[in-house]
């Protein structure tokens, strides 16, 4: 198993993990941290496993021609080593997996992938086997096979530190023959082995390291038997540093002395050492190496009071002793209050609870639980104008509200008069007359039911009509028929009674309806098209005779006048892109109607032409 980059052998017997050294009546397993050794005295077999390689030592006397597998046949003939189950010799020994037993869980973690040797192939490390480092073993064990294996590993194997396995295998063979070699220091760190702290590497150590357990030492070290004889050689491994002893076989802890007290948690204490464990004071007795403990005494504390808001008194355990102390219980704290209008909540932290204060806001007035900024209008009294002022109330620290009566505007426009409205602060302007605005921007007021003609404009009349609360100005404009003095009977020229139009009796024209096309106009608004406007014109019978009965001159006069008329309406377009309805009189028929004859020089015309009148309502 790879533990923090260090391969460590894990030992189990019948799938149950055990700690070395481990021994039964049939075998013993020991480990040095590098090599794990299994010895079976009954058949004189020894198996060594170091993670990257294993070695099996079998006596020829017991196993002559009685083995078959990856290591060949026990016949002292290496030519049949690496024989496959088929009988074929695999010189590279790379097909060990073919010897796996059926359903075995073996995995070839280290199975190499043959590759062409690099050019050149650096096998310098293999020279260590032939060097003076192993000189003491050269005469005992032939190193040639180990050198060839090393060179093959260097040039063909793709496994880290594979070159070290041949050196390690040669060193183990030497150790088995009684020669211990310190070879790793000669590899310039390439084959260095780092032991887990606190243990250190030793090239020539014992198979079983002494511990503080006397029974363990007696069983695996001091007892001479067939197991000890098979494990008495010097081997490399990881051991406790000088002047220290391994605490136990299942521990990697090295202690300076075995005069210690072992604790239940696996730790240890030196003789006469004292410590606190739970609520007891313990000591490692020097004479018995036993732990003795006694209860600790507790000091007396003065009584305390927990008077701050939210504080409660509790009993606390300080180490092994109890004492009273004050703690905060937020459930005992008062809830967060709400502040009235004009104030905000300010919070500070007390010993346990928050302390709350309602602080007045700056620049704020309050009325009917509503906040107003300085300068804001505050609705209070209907006839007062109230403002949030800059003055501050000394009691509430809020700004005060100043009120003044609302001034009423009693000035009304032309045609209106100011009237008091019951239930309201101010009256209002009520229309009492119509207002006529002339083209020269002069104005004139008309009372309802009155008619007014502007001076200098006899063709226009204005009438004020009141309908409910509505005042409407009706303007009436007379449109004169065409007039040519040359077509008049001399002496018949006159001006209509309203002073608007010229009229006369036309020559050779009987009384009839005549039509003229004109554009109608009213207050700057014009008809879009020409409009047919009618009038009555022509001569009527007028004569004078002497009445014998009356004994005087009698005059008979008739006038050309309208007999039937009708009102008509058209739409006029105004400069502001609006339209108004325009009403005018249309003469349907004309005739000679008898009229009074006046004295010569003051007589009425024999024919009276009708004028066109237009009416427009204005509000």
C-alpha positions in Angstrom: 0.0 0.0 0.0 1.2 3.5 -1.0 1.1 5.6 2.2 2.2 9.2 1.6 4.5 8.1 -1.2 6.1 5.2 0.8 5.2 1.6 -0.1 4.3 -0.2 3.1 3.5 -3.9 3.3 0.1 -4.7 4.8 -0.1 -8.2 6.4 -3.2 -10.3 6.8 -3.8 -13.9 7.8 -6.9 -15.5 6.5 -8.1 -12.0 5.4 -7.6 -10.6 8.9 -5.1 -7.8 9.3 -2.2 -8.6 11.8 0.8 -6.7 13.1 4.3 -8.2 12.7 5.9 -10.0 14.3 3.1 -12.6 14.1 3.6 -16.3 14.8 1.5 -19.5 14.8 2.5 -23.1 15.3 3.3 -23.3 11.6 4.8 -20.0 10.5 6.2 -16.6 11.6 5.8 -13.2 9.8 8.2 -10.4 10.5 8.7 -7.0 8.9 11.4 -4.3 9.0 9.3 -1.7 7.3 11.0 -2.5 4.0 11.0 -6.3 3.8 8.3 -8.6 5.0 9.6 -12.1 5.7 7.5 -15.3 6.0 9.3 -18.4 7.4 7.8 -21.9 7.5 10.2 -24.0 9.5 8.6 -27.4 8.7 9.6 -27.1 5.0 12.5 -24.7 5.6 10.9 -22.1 3.3 11.4 -18.4 3.4 9.5 -15.8 1.4 10.6 -12.2 1.3 8.4 -9.4 -0.1 9.3 -5.8 -0.5 6.6 -4.3 -2.8 8.6 -4.2 -6.0 9.9 -7.8 -5.8 9.6 -11.0 -3.8 12.1 -13.8 -3.2 11.4 -17.4 -2.4 14.1 -19.5 -0.7 13.5 -23.2 -0.9 16.0 -26.0 0.1 17.0 -28.2 -2.7 16.8 -31.2 -0.4 13.1 -30.7 0.1 12.0 -29.3 -3.4 14.3 -31.0 -5.9 12.4 -31.1 -9.2 9.3 -30.4 -7.3 8.4 -26.8 -8.3 7.0 -25.3 -11.4 6.1 -21.7 -12.2 7.5 -18.3 -12.8 10.7 -19.1 -10.9 11.3 -22.2 -12.9 12.1 -25.7 -11.6 14.1 -26.4 -8.4 16.9 -28.1 -10.2 19.9 -25.8 -9.8 19.6 -25.2 -13.6 18.7 -21.6 -14.6 18.1 -22.5 -18.2 14.5 -23.5 -17.6 13.7 -20.4 -15.5 10.9 -18.3 -16.8 9.2 -21.3 -18.4 5.6 -20.7 -19.5 2.8 -23.3 -18.7 3.1 -24.4 -22.3 6.7 -25.4 -21.7 8.1 -22.5 -23.8 11.0 -20.5 -22.3 10.3 -16.7 -22.1 13.7 -15.2 -21.8 12.2 -11.8 -20.8 10.2 -13.3 -18.0 7.4 -10.8 -18.9 4.5 -13.2 -19.0 4.1 -14.1 -15.4 0.4 -13.6 -15.6 0.0 -16.9 -17.5 0.9 -18.7 -14.2 -2.1 -17.1 -12.3 -4.3 -19.6 -10.7 -7.9 -19.8 -11.8 -10.1 -17.0 -10.4 -7.1 -15.4 -8.6 -7.2 -11.7 -7.8 -3.6 -11.1 -8.7 -2.9 -8.1 -10.7 0.3 -7.3 -12.6 0.7 -3.7 -11.3 4.3 -3.8 -12.2 4.0 -5.7 -15.5 6.4 -3.8 -17.8 5.9 -2.8 -21.4 9.0 -3.8 -23.4 10.4 -0.9 -25.4 13.4 -0.4 -27.6 16.4 0.5 -25.5 17.5 4.1 -25.6 20.6 4.9 -27.5 22.9 4.9 -25.6 21.5 2.9 -22.6 22.9 4.3 -19.4 23.5 1.4 -17.0 26.0 3.1 -14.7 23.9 2.3 -11.6 24.4 -1.4 -12.4 28.1 -1.0 -11.9 27.5 -0.6 -8.2 26.9 -4.4 -8.0 30.4 -5.0 -9.4 32.0 -2.2 -7.3 33.8 -2.4 -3.9 30.4 -1.8 -2.2 29.5 -5.5 -2.6 33.2 -6.8 -2.6 32.6 -8.8 0.6 29.9 -10.8 -1.2 31.5 -11.3 -4.6 33.3 -14.5 -3.6 30.1 -15.9 -2.1 27.4 -15.0 -4.6 28.0 -14.6 -8.3 26.8 -11.2 -9.3 26.7 -11.6 -13.1 22.9 -12.6 -13.3 22.1 -9.6 -11.1 24.0 -7.2 -13.3 22.3 -8.6 -16.4 18.9 -8.2 -14.8 19.8 -4.7 -13.7 20.9 -3.7 -17.3 17.7 -5.2 -18.7 15.5 -3.3 -16.2 17.3 0.0 -17.0 16.9 -0.4 -20.7 13.6 -2.1 -21.1 11.4 -1.6 -18.0 9.1 1.4 -17.6 8.7 1.2 -13.8 10.1 3.8 -11.4 13.2 2.6 -9.5 13.1 -0.7 -11.4 16.9 -0.6 -11.6 17.1 -0.7 -7.8 15.3 -4.1 -7.5 18.4 -6.0 -8.9 20.7 -4.3 -6.4 18.2 -5.0 -3.6 17.9 -8.6 -4.7 21.7 -9.1 -4.7 21.9 -7.4 -1.2 19.3 -9.8 0.1 21.0 -12.8 -1.4 24.2 -11.6 0.3 22.4 -11.2 3.6 20.9 -14.7 3.4 24.5 -15.9 3.1 25.5 -13.9 6.2 27.0 -10.8 4.5 25.1 -7.5 5.2 25.9 -4.7 2.7 25.1 -0.9 3.1 24.5 -0.3 -0.6 21.7 2.4 -0.9 24.1 5.2 0.0 26.2 4.4 -3.0 23.4 5.1 -5.5 23.6 8.9 -5.1 20.1 9.0 -3.8 18.6 7.1 -6.7 17.6 4.1 -4.5 17.3 6.1 -1.3 14.6 4.8 1.1 12.8 7.2 3.4 11.4 5.8 6.5 8.2 7.2 8.2 9.1 9.5 11.1 10.4 8.9 13.7 12.1 5.8 12.4 15.3 5.9 10.5 16.9 3.7 7.9 19.5 1.0 8.9 21.1 -1.2 6.3 21.9 -4.0 8.7 19.3 -4.4 11.4 17.5 -7.2 13.2 14.5 -9.1 11.8 12.5 -8.3 15.0 13.0 -4.9 16.7 12.9 -4.9 20.5 9.9 -3.1 22.2 8.8 -2.1 25.6 6.6 -5.2 25.8 8.7 -7.8 27.6 6.4 -10.6 26.6 6.9 -9.6 23.0 10.6 -9.5 23.3 10.6 -12.9 25.1 8.6 -14.5 22.4 10.2 -13.2 19.3 13.7 -12.2 20.4 15.0 -14.1 23.4 13.4 -17.5 22.8 15.7 -19.7 20.7 13.8 -22.0 18.4 13.4 -23.0 14.8 11.7 -19.6 14.0 14.5 -17.6 15.5 17.1 -19.6 13.7 15.5 -18.8 10.3 15.3 -15.0 11.1 18.6 -14.4 12.7 20.3 -12.7 9.7 20.9 -8.9 9.4 18.5 -7.1 7.1 17.7 -3.5 6.0 14.7 -1.8 7.5 13.3 1.2 9.4 14.1 1.3 13.2 13.8 3.6 16.1 16.7 6.1 16.4 19.6 5.5 18.8 18.7 5.9 22.5 15.0 5.2 21.8 12.9 2.1 22.1 9.8 1.0 20.0 6.8 1.4 22.3 5.0 -1.7 20.9 4.9 -3.8 17.8 1.6 -2.2 16.6 3.0 1.3 17.1 5.5 3.5 15.2 6.2 5.5 18.4 9.7 5.6 19.7 10.1 6.4 23.4 13.3 7.4 25.3 12.7 4.8 28.1 10.4 2.0 28.9 9.8 3.3 32.4 6.5 4.8 31.4 2.8 4.5 32.1 0.6 3.5 29.2 -2.7 5.2 28.9 -6.0 3.8 27.6 -5.9 6.0 24.5 -2.6 4.4 23.4 -0.5 7.4 24.6 2.1 7.2 27.4 3.5 9.3 30.2 7.0 9.3 31.8 7.4 8.2 35.4 6.5 11.0 37.9 4.8 13.0 35.1 1.5 14.6 36.1 -1.4 15.7 33.8 -5.0 16.7 33.9 -7.4 14.1 32.6 -11.1 15.0 32.6 -11.7 16.4 36.1 -8.9 14.5 37.7 -5.2 15.2 38.4 -3.1 12.1 37.4 0.5 11.0 38.0 2.6 8.2 36.6 3.8 6.4 39.8 7.6 5.9 39.5 7.6 2.7 41.6 4.7 0.8 40.0 4.5 2.5 36.6 0.8 2.7 37.3 -1.5 5.8 36.8 -3.1 7.3 40.0 -5.7 10.0 39.7 -7.6 12.1 42.2 -10.5 14.6 41.9 -9.5 18.3 41.5 -10.6 20.9 44.0 -12.7 23.9 42.9 -12.3 27.5 44.1 -15.1 29.4 45.8 -16.5 32.4 43.9 -18.4 35.4 45.3 -22.1 35.6 44.4 -23.1 37.6 41.3 -26.2 39.6 40.3 -27.6 39.8 36.8 -29.5 43.1 36.8 -29.1 44.2 33.2 -32.1 44.0 30.9 -32.2 40.5 29.3 -29.6 39.0 31.7 -30.2 35.6 33.3 -28.1 33.7 35.8 -26.8 30.4 34.7 -24.4 27.8 36.1 -21.4 27.2 33.9 -18.7 24.5 34.0 -15.3 26.0 33.8 -13.0 23.1 33.2 -14.0 20.7 36.0 -15.6 23.3 38.3 -18.9 25.0 38.2 -19.5 28.7 38.7 -22.4 31.1 38.2 -22.3 33.7 35.4 -24.6 36.1 33.7 -25.8 35.2 30.2 -28.0 37.0 27.7 -31.4 35.6 26.9 -32.9 37.5 24.0 -36.3 36.1 24.8 -36.2 38.4 27.9 -35.6 41.5 25.8 -38.5 43.9 25.1 -39.9 44.0 21.6 -39.1 46.8 19.1 -41.5 49.8 19.6 -43.0 51.9 16.9 -42.6 55.6 16.9 -45.3 58.1 16.1 -45.3 60.3 13.1 -42.5 62.8 13.1 -40.1 60.5 15.0 -37.6 57.8 13.9 -36.4 54.8 15.9 -32.8 55.1 17.2 -31.2 51.8 18.4 -28.2 51.3 20.7 -26.8 48.1 22.0 -27.0 47.5 25.8 -25.3 44.6 27.7 -27.8 42.1 26.3 -30.7 43.9 24.6 -31.1 46.7 22.1 -32.2 50.0 23.6 -34.7 52.0 21.6 -35.4 55.7 21.5 -37.8 57.7 19.4 -35.9 60.7 18.1 -37.7 63.7 16.4 -37.0 64.1 12.7 -35.4 67.3 11.4 -37.5 69.7 9.4 -40.8 68.0 10.0 -44.3 69.1 11.2 -47.0 66.7 12.2 -50.8 67.1 11.7 -53.4 64.3 11.9 -50.6 61.7 12.2 -49.1 62.9 8.8 -45.6 64.4 8.3 -44.9 67.6 6.4 -41.6 69.1 5.4 -40.8 72.7 6.2 -42.5 75.0 3.7 -45.2 72.4 2.8 -48.9 73.4 2.9 -50.7 71.6 5.8 -54.5 71.0 5.3 -56.1 72.0 8.6 -58.9 74.6 8.5 -60.8 75.1 5.3 -60.6 78.9 5.3 -57.0 79.1 6.5 -53.7 78.7 4.7 -51.4 76.6 7.0 -47.6 76.1 6.4 -45.0 74.1 8.2 -42.8 76.8 9.6 -39.1 77.0 10.7 -40.1 77.5 14.3 -39.6 74.5 16.6 -41.8 73.4 19.5 -39.7 73.2 22.7 -41.7 70.3 24.1 -42.0 68.0 21.0 -38.9 69.3 19.2 -41.0 69.3 16.0 -41.6 72.2 13.8 -44.8 74.2 14.4 -47.6 74.9 11.9 -48.6 78.5 11.3 -52.0 79.4 9.8 -53.4 82.6 8.2 -56.9 83.2 6.7 -57.0 82.5 3.0 -57.4 85.9 1.0 -60.3 85.9 -1.5 -59.9 87.4 -5.0 -63.0 89.6 -5.4 -62.0 91.1 -8.7 -64.1 89.6 -11.5 -63.8 90.0 -15.3 -66.1 92.1 -17.4 -69.6 90.8 -17.4 -69.2 89.1 -14.0 -69.9 90.2 -10.5 -68.5 88.8 -7.2 -71.2 86.9 -5.1 -70.9 85.2 -1.7 -71.2 81.4 -1.7 -72.8 80.0 1.5 -70.6 77.4 3.2 -67.4 78.4 1.4 -64.5 80.6 2.4 -64.7 82.7 -0.7 -67.4 83.7 -3.1 -67.1 83.4 -6.9 -67.5 85.5 -10.0 -71.0 85.0 -11.5 -71.8 86.2 -15.0 -74.5 88.8 -15.1 -74.3 90.2 -18.7 -73.0 89.5 -22.1 -69.7 90.9 -23.3 -69.3 92.1 -26.9 -65.7 92.5 -28.2 -65.4 94.5 -31.4 -62.7 94.2 -34.0 -60.8 97.2 -32.5 -60.7 95.1 -29.2 -63.2 97.5 -27.5 -65.8 95.9 -25.3 -69.4 96.6 -24.4 -71.7 94.8 -21.9 -75.3 94.0 -22.6 -77.9 93.1 -20.2 -80.1 90.1 -21.0 -82.9 91.1 -23.5 -81.2 94.2 -24.8 -80.1 94.9 -28.4 -77.1 97.2 -29.2 -75.8 98.5 -32.5 -72.2 99.8 -32.4 -71.7 103.4 -33.4 -70.6 103.7 -37.0 -71.6 100.1 -38.0 -75.4 100.2 -38.6 -75.3 96.8 -40.3 -74.5 95.0 -37.1 -76.7 94.4 -34.0 -75.9 92.5 -30.8 -78.5 90.9 -28.6 -77.9 89.3 -25.1 -79.9 86.2 -24.5 -80.0 84.4 -21.1 -80.9 80.7 -21.1 -80.8 79.3 -17.5 -77.3 80.3 -16.2 -75.9 80.6 -19.7 -75.5 84.0 -21.3 -75.3 84.0 -25.1 -74.4 86.9 -27.4 -76.3 86.9 -30.7 -74.9 89.1 -33.4 -77.1 90.0 -36.4 -75.3 91.3 -39.5 -77.2 92.8 -42.5 -75.8 92.0 -45.9 -76.8 94.6 -48.5 -77.8 93.6 -52.1 -75.8 94.9 -55.0 -76.5 98.6 -55.7 -75.8 100.6 -58.9 -77.2 104.1 -59.0 -77.3 104.1 -62.9 -79.9 101.4 -62.8 -82.2 103.3 -60.5 -85.2 105.4 -61.5 -84.0 108.9 -60.7 -85.4 110.2 -57.4 -86.0 106.7 -56.0 -82.5 106.4 -54.3 -82.7 106.1 -50.6 -81.1 104.4 -47.5 -82.9 101.7 -45.6 -84.4 102.8 -42.3 -81.7 101.1 -40.3 -79.1 103.2 -42.2 -77.3 100.1 -43.4 -78.1 99.6 -47.2 -78.6 101.8 -50.3 -81.8 101.0 -52.2 -83.8 102.3 -55.2 -86.4 101.3 -57.8 -84.6 99.8 -60.7 -85.5 100.9 -64.2 -87.9 98.6 -66.1 -88.0 96.0 -63.4 -91.2 94.6 -61.9 -91.3 93.5 -58.3 -89.6 90.1 -58.0 -87.0 88.0 -56.2 -83.5 88.6 -57.3 -80.5 86.5 -56.3 -76.9 87.5 -55.6 -73.9 85.1 -54.8 -71.6 86.3 -52.0 -69.3 85.0 -49.4 -70.9 85.3 -46.0 -68.7 86.7 -43.1 -69.3 87.0 -39.4 -66.6 88.0 -36.8 -63.7 87.0 -39.0 -65.3 83.6 -40.0 -66.1 83.0 -43.7 -68.2 80.6 -45.7 -66.2 78.1 -47.7 -68.3 78.6 -50.9 -70.4 81.3 -52.5 -73.9 81.6 -51.0 -77.1 82.6 -52.9 -78.6 85.7 -51.1 -82.0 86.9 -52.2 -83.7 90.3 -52.2 -87.0 92.0 -53.5 -86.6 94.6 -56.1 -88.7 96.2 -58.9 -91.4 98.8 -59.6 -95.0 98.8 -58.2 -98.0 100.7 -59.2 -98.2 104.2 -57.8 -100.5 107.0 -59.1 -102.4 110.2 -58.1 -106.0 111.2 -59.2 -108.5 113.9 -58.3 -111.4 112.6 -56.3 -114.6 114.5 -56.8 -116.1 113.0 -53.8 -113.1 113.9 -51.6 -112.7 117.1 -53.6 -108.9 116.6 -53.3 -106.0 114.7 -54.9 -105.9 111.1 -53.8 -102.6 109.1 -53.8 -102.3 105.3 -54.2 -98.9 103.9 -53.3 -97.5 100.3 -53.2 -94.0 98.9 -52.2 -92.1 95.9 -53.4 -91.6 93.8 -50.3 -91.1 90.2 -49.1 -94.1 88.1 -49.0 -92.6 84.9 -47.5 -89.3 84.2 -45.9 -87.4 81.3 -44.2 -84.3 80.9 -42.0 -81.3 79.0 -43.4 -78.0 77.8 -41.8 -74.5 77.3 -43.1 -71.1 76.5 -41.5 -68.5 79.2 -41.4 -64.7 78.4 -41.0 -62.8 80.5 -38.5 -59.1 81.4 -38.3 -58.6 79.1 -35.3 -59.6 76.0 -37.4 -63.0 75.8 -35.7 -66.5 76.1 -37.3 -69.6 78.0 -36.3 -73.2 77.7 -37.4 -74.4 80.8 -39.2 -78.2 81.6 -39.6 -79.5 84.1 -42.2 -83.0 85.1 -43.7 -83.9 83.8 -47.2 -86.7 85.6 -49.2 -88.9 83.0 -50.9 -91.3 85.4 -52.7 -91.8 89.2 -53.3 -94.9 91.3 -54.1 -96.3 94.9 -54.2 -97.9 95.7 -50.9 -100.0 98.9 -50.3 -98.4 101.5 -48.2 -99.0 105.0 -47.0 -98.2 107.9 -49.4 -96.6 110.8 -47.8 -96.4 114.5 -48.7 -94.3 115.3 -51.8 -90.7 115.5 -50.9 -91.2 113.2 -47.9 -93.0 110.3 -49.6 -91.8 106.7 -49.1 -90.3 104.8 -51.9 -92.6 103.0 -54.2 -90.3 99.9 -53.9 -88.5 98.8 -50.8 -85.7 96.2 -51.4 -85.3 93.6 -48.8 -82.0 93.2 -47.0 -80.2 90.0 -46.1 -79.8 89.5 -42.4 -77.5 87.1 -40.7 -77.7 85.9 -37.1 -75.0 84.3 -35.0 -75.2 83.2 -31.4 -72.2 83.7 -29.1 -71.8 82.6 -25.6 
